[in-house]
Amino acid sequence: MVLYPVIMCGGAGTRLWPASRPSRPKQFIPLAGNRSLFQETVLRVAPLAAEGGRLIVVGGVGHRDWILDQLEEVGIDAQVLLEPQARDSAAAMAAAAIWTCEHDADGVNVFLASDHHVPDNVAFRRAVREAASGADGGRIVTLGVKPTAPSSAYGYIKPLGRGLSDVEAFREKPDGEIAAGYIRAGYLWNSGNFIVRADALVRELQQHAPDVEVAARQALSLASPEPVLVLGDAFCRSPKISIDYAVMERTELASVLEVDFAWSDLGAWDSIAATGEGDFGQHILEDSEGCLIRAPEGTIVAALGVRNVAIVVEADAVLVCDLSRAQDVKRVVGRVGAAFPQHLDFHRPAPETLGEGATRFSEWLRLRALPLWSAIGQQSDGSFAEALTLEGRPLAANRRTRVQARQIWTYAEAGRLGWNGGWSRAVSSGIDVLQASYRRPDGLYRTLLSSDGAPLDEAARVYDQAFIMFGLEAARSVESSPGDLEALAVGVREGLMACRMANGAFVEEGEAPFQANAHMHLLEACLAWEEGGGDAGWAVLADELVELARQVFIDREGGFLREFFTEDWRPAAGERGRLVEPGHQFEWAWLLARHARLRADAGSRALAFKLYDWGTRGVVGRAPVALDAIDDQGRPLGGRARLWPQTEWLKASLLLAEEAQDGERRRLLANAADAMRALWTYLTPEGAWRDKRLAKGGFINEAAPASSFYHIMAAFAQLEATGRREELTGMHQLSLR
């Protein structure tokens, strides 16, 4: 017996206004604890599907983002069915049961409301499994909760016996006096949870509500072909009827299992107050008791001399309600809808647009990051700090050549883009240190100094030489007296030829001598010098590096770029050979698109788009983020996501959007907006950044690495370049001035 829990996300929660609104109903709000009722339900029932089943969620198309975001927050996967229009519970249950039958002819559905409060998850699952034994025999079993007090908020069920029993009668919500009589007569609260074999429910619907079954089946057959199934318009032709009226009051298969765990549908503010967990926000009570207080962050509620009231504060509305009248809030909502309809619903803030994010980004760079890292991140002698704490204090650490070169490039680029701060001093003093402390007698540059400037590693890594050439080009383009910076860069270029192999590849120093990454940054330096008017040798080497990528680095069948190789330039063995880094797919795509422009090369352009698409296989989540690593089948390798892949995703999306047309361009610009929003999650208001985001969310608590500034500035530079084409993006031209 395999269970398929179905969480029903219908209902507007009118009695919980102003917190609950049609577009953000109560199930998606934390009402009794830190998680929403929907999330609590998901976590309660997901274990029921663990033995071969599948969690199913049915909701409206307007609640798609709430459903998917909140599933992701709790790390639970589900099959989501979205209704184009609400048609009550019978049609929703029919669609889920038909889906279940198509995937498992013997599957048992567990239908649950998404907005119920059940503190004892273990007792609930135990009851469901007991009820499922009856359902597997063909019964439709509902859970009947032993009442704790008369309530007019619930329907009632009369069992014929104790335990798992046939049903004698269903009763609609009564008034208080009748409810008391029901309890004396042995009635149970109708929890609205149903456990039934999917095929049995479909047969009962065919017999008692055939129009519902037909509409649901047609809607499912026409559902959109994507992981989230949007039911077809045929769903709207279903009669609008509850499962109680459609089946339960007509069937001969109804059974009820009496349970006595704590349960509430949290349908009104009095039931929220009764949980003892409904208060939210800051409040001060003076000579007041029995009150429920809820207010948003930044708002304080003070109450004096009141008893048993709910005070619920939202941004646009406030409710003050005697808790004994909580069931009547819907009457107030009716009047609000008539007089002030704009306050009846909740409007979820629209995501920040690409243009808005870019403008905020430029302000952050100009006012926060660039001043911080030039004032505190560079010592008086011109050497750059390896890292700053998130509080803005430099860390003493060994000094890498690549950081010195990257920071020179960053401040030169800031000057080119109009920043009026101390970029010139940062660049010139940075070059002085580079020449005095890092340069070897042969014209190449050692890889590492101690924190006090003493040489520690004399190796001249290809990766580091690439950034030396890159930084020198940027400095030459903005310095008023560039001197012999190009001669220095050409000397590095020619010096590297000594470590070049017969196929044109370069051998890197260290544990990974045969790699693609160092070549990528060589290409970046060559393109920068070519675009900046350097000698013809830069274009020649750029062409050779692109051809090397086509012939060696990029898998001819898969169309993705590999990272590590053997000495004969075949893919490395084991995990290293299967590693694919989304950030590098994006970075190579960006470089190949630039090369394609310079050469009018359709081949480079096509490769750029292919690599970009491979990179997007590593973009995951409802709030998308680019992962560090996937394998050669496109499957995530862990869930860590560093800062730099977000910048490369942004750069590539923007540049390829300039090369694309119509729908493809819109898709790429939408991706760029997602990448911009992802990048923002890493940046701190003070001008630093977090580097490593974990799979479960949150960041490793560590200092901000200076090496990331190059990635951040390069992303802004591409935003600025694309922003000049205002007709493409709608962005105003950006500047750091």
LINJO-V732894 format. One record per residue. N is the residue number from 1. SS is DSSP state (a for helix, b for strand, c for the rest). BURIAL is b if it has 9 or more other C-alpha atoms within 8 Angstrom, else e. Layout:
n=N ss=SS burial=BURIAL
n=N ss=SS burial=BURIAL
This chain:
n=1 ss=c burial=e
n=2 ss=c burial=b
n=3 ss=b burial=b
n=4 ss=b burial=b
n=5 ss=b burial=b
n=6 ss=b burial=b
n=7 ss=b burial=b
n=8 ss=b burial=b
n=9 ss=c burial=b
n=10 ss=c burial=b
n=11 ss=c burial=e
n=12 ss=c burial=b
n=13 ss=c burial=b
n=14 ss=a burial=b
n=15 ss=a burial=b
n=16 ss=a burial=b
n=17 ss=c burial=b
n=18 ss=c burial=b
n=19 ss=c burial=b
n=20 ss=c burial=b
n=21 ss=b burial=b
n=22 ss=c burial=b
n=23 ss=c burial=b
n=24 ss=b burial=b
n=25 ss=c burial=b
n=26 ss=a burial=b
n=27 ss=a burial=b
n=28 ss=a burial=b
n=29 ss=c burial=b
n=30 ss=c burial=b
n=31 ss=c burial=b
n=32 ss=c burial=b
n=33 ss=c burial=e
n=34 ss=c burial=e
n=35 ss=c burial=b
n=36 ss=c burial=b
n=37 ss=a burial=b
n=38 ss=a burial=b
n=39 ss=a burial=b
n=40 ss=a burial=b
n=41 ss=a burial=b
n=42 ss=a burial=b
n=43 ss=a burial=b
n=44 ss=a burial=b
n=45 ss=a burial=b
n=46 ss=a burial=b
n=47 ss=a burial=e
n=48 ss=a burial=b
n=49 ss=a burial=b
n=50 ss=c burial=e
n=51 ss=c burial=e
n=52 ss=c burial=e
n=53 ss=c burial=b
n=54 ss=c burial=b
n=55 ss=c burial=b
n=56 ss=b burial=b
n=57 ss=b burial=b
n=58 ss=b burial=b
n=59 ss=b burial=b
n=60 ss=b burial=b
n=61 ss=a burial=b
n=62 ss=a burial=e
n=63 ss=a burial=b
n=64 ss=a burial=b
n=65 ss=a burial=e
n=66 ss=a burial=b
n=67 ss=a burial=b
n=68 ss=a burial=b
n=69 ss=a burial=b
n=70 ss=a burial=b
n=71 ss=a burial=b
n=72 ss=a burial=b
n=73 ss=a burial=e
n=74 ss=a burial=e
n=75 ss=c burial=e
n=76 ss=c burial=b
n=77 ss=c burial=e
n=78 ss=c burial=b
n=79 ss=b burial=b
n=80 ss=b burial=b
n=81 ss=b burial=b
n=82 ss=b burial=b
n=83 ss=b burial=b
n=84 ss=c burial=b
n=85 ss=c burial=e
n=86 ss=c burial=b
n=87 ss=c burial=b
n=88 ss=a burial=b
n=89 ss=a burial=b
n=90 ss=a burial=b
n=91 ss=a burial=b
n=92 ss=a burial=b
n=93 ss=a burial=b
n=94 ss=a burial=b
n=95 ss=a burial=b
n=96 ss=a burial=b
n=97 ss=a burial=b
n=98 ss=a burial=b
n=99 ss=a burial=b
n=100 ss=a burial=b
n=101 ss=a burial=b
n=102 ss=a burial=e
n=103 ss=a burial=e
n=104 ss=c burial=e
n=105 ss=c burial=b
n=106 ss=c burial=b
n=107 ss=c burial=b
n=108 ss=b burial=b
n=109 ss=b burial=b
n=110 ss=b burial=b
n=111 ss=b burial=b
n=112 ss=b burial=b
n=113 ss=b burial=b
n=114 ss=c burial=b
n=115 ss=c burial=b
n=116 ss=c burial=b
n=117 ss=b burial=b
n=118 ss=c burial=b
n=119 ss=c burial=e
n=120 ss=c burial=e
n=121 ss=a burial=e
n=122 ss=a burial=e
n=123 ss=a burial=e
n=124 ss=a burial=b
n=125 ss=a burial=b
n=126 ss=a burial=e
n=127 ss=a burial=b
n=128 ss=a burial=b
n=129 ss=a burial=e
n=130 ss=a burial=e
n=131 ss=a burial=b
n=132 ss=a burial=b
n=133 ss=a burial=e
n=134 ss=a burial=b
n=135 ss=a burial=b
n=136 ss=a burial=b
n=137 ss=c burial=e
n=138 ss=c burial=b
n=139 ss=c burial=b
n=140 ss=b burial=b
n=141 ss=b burial=b
n=142 ss=b burial=b
n=143 ss=b burial=b
n=144 ss=b burial=b
n=145 ss=b burial=b
n=146 ss=c burial=b
n=147 ss=c burial=e
n=148 ss=c burial=e
n=149 ss=c burial=e
n=150 ss=c burial=b
n=151 ss=c burial=b
n=152 ss=c burial=b
n=153 ss=c burial=e
n=154 ss=c burial=b
n=155 ss=c burial=b
n=156 ss=b burial=b
n=157 ss=b burial=b
n=158 ss=b burial=b
n=159 ss=b burial=b
n=160 ss=c burial=e
n=161 ss=c burial=e
n=162 ss=c burial=e
n=163 ss=c burial=e
n=164 ss=b burial=b
n=165 ss=b burial=b
n=166 ss=b burial=b
n=167 ss=b burial=b
n=168 ss=b burial=e
n=169 ss=b burial=e
n=170 ss=b burial=b
n=171 ss=b burial=e
n=172 ss=c burial=e
n=173 ss=c burial=b
n=174 ss=c burial=b
n=175 ss=c burial=e
n=176 ss=a burial=b
n=177 ss=a burial=e
n=178 ss=a burial=e
n=179 ss=a burial=b
n=180 ss=a burial=b
n=181 ss=a burial=e
n=182 ss=a burial=b
n=183 ss=a burial=b
n=184 ss=a burial=e
n=185 ss=c burial=e
n=186 ss=c burial=e
n=187 ss=b burial=b
n=188 ss=b burial=b
n=189 ss=b burial=b
n=190 ss=b burial=b
n=191 ss=b burial=b
n=192 ss=b burial=e
n=193 ss=b burial=b
n=194 ss=b burial=b
n=195 ss=b burial=b
n=196 ss=b burial=b
n=197 ss=b burial=b
n=198 ss=a burial=b
n=199 ss=a burial=b
n=200 ss=a burial=b
n=201 ss=a burial=b
n=202 ss=a burial=b
n=203 ss=a burial=e
n=204 ss=a burial=b
n=205 ss=a burial=b
n=206 ss=a burial=b
n=207 ss=a burial=e
n=208 ss=a burial=b
n=209 ss=c burial=b
n=210 ss=a burial=b
n=211 ss=a burial=b
n=212 ss=a burial=b
n=213 ss=a burial=b
n=214 ss=a burial=b
n=215 ss=a burial=b
n=216 ss=a burial=b
n=217 ss=a burial=b
n=218 ss=a burial=b
n=219 ss=a burial=b
n=220 ss=a burial=b
n=221 ss=a burial=e
n=222 ss=c burial=e
n=223 ss=c burial=b
n=224 ss=c burial=b
n=225 ss=c burial=e
n=226 ss=c burial=e
n=227 ss=c burial=e
n=228 ss=b burial=b
n=229 ss=b burial=b
n=230 ss=b burial=b
n=231 ss=c burial=b
n=232 ss=c burial=b
n=233 ss=a burial=e
n=234 ss=a burial=b
n=235 ss=a burial=b
n=236 ss=a burial=b
n=237 ss=a burial=e
n=238 ss=c burial=b
n=239 ss=c burial=e
n=240 ss=c burial=b
n=241 ss=c burial=b
n=242 ss=c burial=b
n=243 ss=a burial=b
n=244 ss=a burial=e
n=245 ss=a burial=b
n=246 ss=a burial=b
n=247 ss=a burial=b
n=248 ss=a burial=b
n=249 ss=c burial=e
n=250 ss=c burial=e
n=251 ss=c burial=b
n=252 ss=c burial=e
n=253 ss=c burial=e
n=254 ss=b burial=b
n=255 ss=b burial=b
n=256 ss=b burial=b
n=257 ss=b burial=b
n=258 ss=b burial=b
n=259 ss=b burial=b
n=260 ss=c burial=e
n=261 ss=c burial=b
n=262 ss=c burial=e
n=263 ss=c burial=b
n=264 ss=b burial=b
n=265 ss=c burial=b
n=266 ss=c burial=b
n=267 ss=c burial=b
n=268 ss=c burial=b
n=269 ss=a burial=b
n=270 ss=a burial=b
n=271 ss=a burial=b
n=272 ss=a burial=b
n=273 ss=a burial=b
n=274 ss=a burial=e
n=275 ss=a burial=e
n=276 ss=c burial=e
n=277 ss=c burial=b
n=278 ss=c burial=b
n=279 ss=c burial=b
n=280 ss=b burial=e
n=281 ss=c burial=b
n=282 ss=b burial=b
n=283 ss=b burial=b
n=284 ss=b burial=e
n=285 ss=b burial=b
n=286 ss=b burial=e
n=287 ss=c burial=e
n=288 ss=c burial=b
n=289 ss=b burial=e
n=290 ss=c burial=e
n=291 ss=c burial=b
n=292 ss=b burial=b
n=293 ss=b burial=b
n=294 ss=b burial=b
n=295 ss=c burial=b
n=296 ss=c burial=b
n=297 ss=c burial=e
n=298 ss=c burial=e
n=299 ss=c burial=e
n=300 ss=b burial=b
n=301 ss=b burial=b
n=302 ss=b burial=e
n=303 ss=b burial=b
n=304 ss=b burial=e
n=305 ss=c burial=e
n=306 ss=c burial=b
n=307 ss=b burial=e
n=308 ss=c burial=b
n=309 ss=b burial=b
n=310 ss=b burial=b
n=311 ss=b burial=b
n=312 ss=b burial=b
n=313 ss=b burial=b
n=314 ss=c burial=b
n=315 ss=c burial=e
n=316 ss=c burial=e
n=317 ss=c burial=e
n=318 ss=b burial=b
n=319 ss=b burial=b
n=320 ss=b burial=e
n=321 ss=b burial=b
n=322 ss=b burial=b
n=323 ss=a burial=b
n=324 ss=a burial=e
n=325 ss=a burial=e
n=326 ss=a burial=b
n=327 ss=a burial=b
n=328 ss=a burial=e
n=329 ss=a burial=b
n=330 ss=a burial=b
n=331 ss=a burial=e
n=332 ss=a burial=e
n=333 ss=a burial=b
n=334 ss=a burial=e
n=335 ss=a burial=e
n=336 ss=a burial=b
n=337 ss=a burial=b
n=338 ss=a burial=e
n=339 ss=a burial=e
n=340 ss=c burial=e
n=341 ss=a burial=b
n=342 ss=a burial=e
n=343 ss=a burial=b
n=344 ss=c burial=b
n=345 ss=c burial=b
n=346 ss=c burial=b
n=347 ss=c burial=e
n=348 ss=c burial=e
n=349 ss=c burial=e
n=350 ss=c burial=e
n=351 ss=c burial=e
n=352 ss=c burial=e
n=353 ss=c burial=e
n=354 ss=a burial=b
n=355 ss=a burial=b
n=356 ss=a burial=e
n=357 ss=a burial=b
n=358 ss=a burial=b
n=359 ss=a burial=b
n=360 ss=a burial=e
n=361 ss=a burial=b
n=362 ss=a burial=b
n=363 ss=a burial=b
n=364 ss=a burial=b
n=365 ss=a burial=b
n=366 ss=a burial=b
n=367 ss=a burial=e
n=368 ss=a burial=b
n=369 ss=a burial=b
n=370 ss=a burial=b
n=371 ss=a burial=b
n=372 ss=a burial=b
n=373 ss=a burial=b
n=374 ss=a burial=b
n=375 ss=a burial=e
n=376 ss=c burial=b
n=377 ss=c burial=b
n=378 ss=b burial=b
n=379 ss=c burial=b
n=380 ss=c burial=e
n=381 ss=c burial=e
n=382 ss=c burial=b
n=383 ss=c burial=b
n=384 ss=b burial=b
n=385 ss=c burial=b
n=386 ss=c burial=b
n=387 ss=b burial=b
n=388 ss=b burial=b
n=389 ss=c burial=b
n=390 ss=c burial=b
n=391 ss=c burial=e
n=392 ss=c burial=b
n=393 ss=c burial=e
n=394 ss=b burial=b
n=395 ss=c burial=b
n=396 ss=c burial=e
n=397 ss=c burial=e
n=398 ss=c burial=b
n=399 ss=b burial=b
n=400 ss=b burial=b
n=401 ss=a burial=b
n=402 ss=a burial=b
n=403 ss=a burial=b
n=404 ss=a burial=b
n=405 ss=a burial=b
n=406 ss=a burial=b
n=407 ss=a burial=b
n=408 ss=a burial=b
n=409 ss=a burial=b
n=410 ss=a burial=b
n=411 ss=a burial=b
n=412 ss=a burial=b
n=413 ss=a burial=b
n=414 ss=a burial=b
n=415 ss=a burial=b
n=416 ss=a burial=e
n=417 ss=c burial=b
n=418 ss=c burial=b
n=419 ss=c burial=b
n=420 ss=c burial=e
n=421 ss=c burial=e
n=422 ss=c burial=e
n=423 ss=a burial=b
n=424 ss=a burial=b
n=425 ss=a burial=e
n=426 ss=a burial=b
n=427 ss=a burial=b
n=428 ss=a burial=e
n=429 ss=a burial=b
n=430 ss=a burial=b
n=431 ss=a burial=b
n=432 ss=a burial=b
n=433 ss=a burial=b
n=434 ss=a burial=b
n=435 ss=a burial=e
n=436 ss=a burial=e
n=437 ss=a burial=b
n=438 ss=a burial=b
n=439 ss=b burial=b
n=440 ss=c burial=b
n=441 ss=c burial=e
n=442 ss=c burial=e
n=443 ss=c burial=b
n=444 ss=c burial=b
n=445 ss=b burial=b
n=446 ss=c burial=b
n=447 ss=c burial=b
n=448 ss=b burial=b
n=449 ss=b burial=b
n=450 ss=c burial=b
n=451 ss=c burial=b
n=452 ss=c burial=e
n=453 ss=c burial=e
n=454 ss=c burial=e
n=455 ss=b burial=b
n=456 ss=b burial=e
n=457 ss=b burial=e
n=458 ss=c burial=b
n=459 ss=c burial=e
n=460 ss=c burial=b
n=461 ss=c burial=b
n=462 ss=a burial=b
n=463 ss=a burial=b
n=464 ss=a burial=b
n=465 ss=a burial=b
n=466 ss=a burial=b
n=467 ss=a burial=b
n=468 ss=a burial=b
n=469 ss=a burial=b
n=470 ss=a burial=b
n=471 ss=a burial=b
n=472 ss=a burial=b
n=473 ss=a burial=b
n=474 ss=a burial=b
n=475 ss=a burial=b
n=476 ss=a burial=b
n=477 ss=a burial=b
n=478 ss=a burial=b
n=479 ss=c burial=e
n=480 ss=c burial=e
n=481 ss=c burial=e
n=482 ss=c burial=b
n=483 ss=c burial=e
n=484 ss=c burial=e
n=485 ss=a burial=b
n=486 ss=a burial=b
n=487 ss=a burial=e
n=488 ss=a burial=b
n=489 ss=a burial=b
n=490 ss=a burial=b
n=491 ss=a burial=b
n=492 ss=a burial=b
n=493 ss=a burial=b
n=494 ss=a burial=e
n=495 ss=a burial=b
n=496 ss=a burial=b
n=497 ss=a burial=e
n=498 ss=a burial=e
n=499 ss=a burial=e
n=500 ss=b burial=b
n=501 ss=c burial=e
n=502 ss=c burial=e
n=503 ss=c burial=e
n=504 ss=c burial=b
n=505 ss=c burial=b
n=506 ss=b burial=b
n=507 ss=c burial=b
n=508 ss=c burial=b
n=509 ss=c burial=b
n=510 ss=c burial=e
n=511 ss=c burial=e
n=512 ss=c burial=e
n=513 ss=c burial=e
n=514 ss=c burial=b
n=515 ss=b burial=b
n=516 ss=c burial=b
n=517 ss=a burial=b
n=518 ss=a burial=b
n=519 ss=a burial=b
n=520 ss=a burial=b
n=521 ss=a burial=b
n=522 ss=a burial=b
n=523 ss=a burial=b
n=524 ss=a burial=b
n=525 ss=a burial=b
n=526 ss=a burial=b
n=527 ss=a burial=b
n=528 ss=a burial=b
n=529 ss=a burial=b
n=530 ss=a burial=b
n=531 ss=a burial=e
n=532 ss=c burial=e
n=533 ss=c burial=e
n=534 ss=c burial=b
n=535 ss=c burial=e
n=536 ss=a burial=e
n=537 ss=a burial=e
n=538 ss=a burial=b
n=539 ss=a burial=b
n=540 ss=a burial=e
n=541 ss=a burial=b
n=542 ss=a burial=b
n=543 ss=a burial=e
n=544 ss=a burial=b
n=545 ss=a burial=b
n=546 ss=a burial=b
n=547 ss=a burial=e
n=548 ss=a burial=b
n=549 ss=a burial=b
n=550 ss=a burial=e
n=551 ss=a burial=e
n=552 ss=a burial=b
n=553 ss=a burial=b
n=554 ss=b burial=b
n=555 ss=c burial=b
n=556 ss=c burial=e
n=557 ss=c burial=e
n=558 ss=c burial=e
n=559 ss=c burial=b
n=560 ss=c burial=b
n=561 ss=b burial=b
n=562 ss=c burial=b
n=563 ss=c burial=b
n=564 ss=b burial=b
n=565 ss=b burial=b
n=566 ss=c burial=b
n=567 ss=c burial=e
n=568 ss=c burial=e
n=569 ss=c burial=e
n=570 ss=c burial=e
n=571 ss=b burial=b
n=572 ss=c burial=b
n=573 ss=c burial=e
n=574 ss=a burial=e
n=575 ss=a burial=e
n=576 ss=a burial=b
n=577 ss=a burial=b
n=578 ss=a burial=b
n=579 ss=c burial=b
n=580 ss=b burial=b
n=581 ss=c burial=b
n=582 ss=a burial=b
n=583 ss=a burial=b
n=584 ss=a burial=b
n=585 ss=a burial=b
n=586 ss=a burial=b
n=587 ss=a burial=b
n=588 ss=a burial=b
n=589 ss=a burial=b
n=590 ss=a burial=b
n=591 ss=a burial=b
n=592 ss=a burial=b
n=593 ss=a burial=b
n=594 ss=a burial=b
n=595 ss=a burial=b
n=596 ss=a burial=b
n=597 ss=a burial=e
n=598 ss=a burial=e
n=599 ss=a burial=e
n=600 ss=c burial=e
n=601 ss=c burial=b
n=602 ss=a burial=e
n=603 ss=a burial=e
n=604 ss=a burial=b
n=605 ss=a burial=b
n=606 ss=a burial=e
n=607 ss=a burial=b
n=608 ss=a burial=b
n=609 ss=a burial=b
n=610 ss=a burial=b
n=611 ss=a burial=b
n=612 ss=a burial=b
n=613 ss=a burial=e
n=614 ss=a burial=b
n=615 ss=a burial=b
n=616 ss=a burial=b
n=617 ss=c burial=b
n=618 ss=c burial=b
n=619 ss=b burial=b
n=620 ss=b burial=b
n=621 ss=c burial=e
n=622 ss=c burial=e
n=623 ss=c burial=e
n=624 ss=c burial=b
n=625 ss=b burial=b
n=626 ss=b burial=b
n=627 ss=c burial=b
n=628 ss=c burial=b
n=629 ss=c burial=b
n=630 ss=b burial=b
n=631 ss=c burial=b
n=632 ss=c burial=b
n=633 ss=c burial=e
n=634 ss=c burial=b
n=635 ss=c burial=b
n=636 ss=b burial=b
n=637 ss=c burial=e
n=638 ss=c burial=e
n=639 ss=c burial=b
n=640 ss=c burial=b
n=641 ss=b burial=b
n=642 ss=b burial=b
n=643 ss=a burial=b
n=644 ss=a burial=b
n=645 ss=a burial=b
n=646 ss=a burial=b
n=647 ss=a burial=b
n=648 ss=a burial=b
n=649 ss=a burial=b
n=650 ss=a burial=b
n=651 ss=a burial=b
n=652 ss=a burial=b
n=653 ss=a burial=b
n=654 ss=a burial=b
n=655 ss=a burial=b
n=656 ss=a burial=b
n=657 ss=a burial=b
n=658 ss=a burial=b
n=659 ss=a burial=e
n=660 ss=c burial=e
n=661 ss=c burial=e
n=662 ss=a burial=e
n=663 ss=a burial=e
n=664 ss=a burial=b
n=665 ss=a burial=b
n=666 ss=a burial=b
n=667 ss=a burial=e
n=668 ss=a burial=b
n=669 ss=a burial=b
n=670 ss=a burial=b
n=671 ss=a burial=b
n=672 ss=a burial=b
n=673 ss=a burial=b
n=674 ss=a burial=b
n=675 ss=a burial=b
n=676 ss=a burial=b
n=677 ss=a burial=b
n=678 ss=a burial=b
n=679 ss=a burial=b
n=680 ss=a burial=e
n=681 ss=c burial=e
n=682 ss=c burial=b
n=683 ss=b burial=b
n=684 ss=c burial=b
n=685 ss=c burial=e
n=686 ss=c burial=b
n=687 ss=c burial=b
n=688 ss=c burial=b
n=689 ss=b burial=b
n=690 ss=c burial=b
n=691 ss=c burial=b
n=692 ss=b burial=b
n=693 ss=b burial=b
n=694 ss=c burial=b
n=695 ss=c burial=e
n=696 ss=c burial=e
n=697 ss=c burial=e
n=698 ss=c burial=e
n=699 ss=b burial=b
n=700 ss=c burial=b
n=701 ss=c burial=e
n=702 ss=c burial=e
n=703 ss=c burial=b
n=704 ss=b burial=b
n=705 ss=b burial=b
n=706 ss=c burial=b
n=707 ss=c burial=b
n=708 ss=a burial=b
n=709 ss=a burial=b
n=710 ss=a burial=b
n=711 ss=a burial=b
n=712 ss=a burial=b
n=713 ss=a burial=b
n=714 ss=a burial=b
n=715 ss=a burial=b
n=716 ss=a burial=b
n=717 ss=a burial=b
n=718 ss=a burial=b
n=719 ss=a burial=b
n=720 ss=a burial=b
n=721 ss=a burial=e
n=722 ss=a burial=b
n=723 ss=a burial=b
n=724 ss=c burial=b
n=725 ss=c burial=e
n=726 ss=a burial=b
n=727 ss=a burial=e
n=728 ss=a burial=e
n=729 ss=a burial=b
n=730 ss=c burial=e
n=731 ss=c burial=b
n=732 ss=c burial=e
n=733 ss=c burial=e
n=734 ss=c burial=b
n=735 ss=c burial=b
n=736 ss=c burial=b
n=737 ss=c burial=e
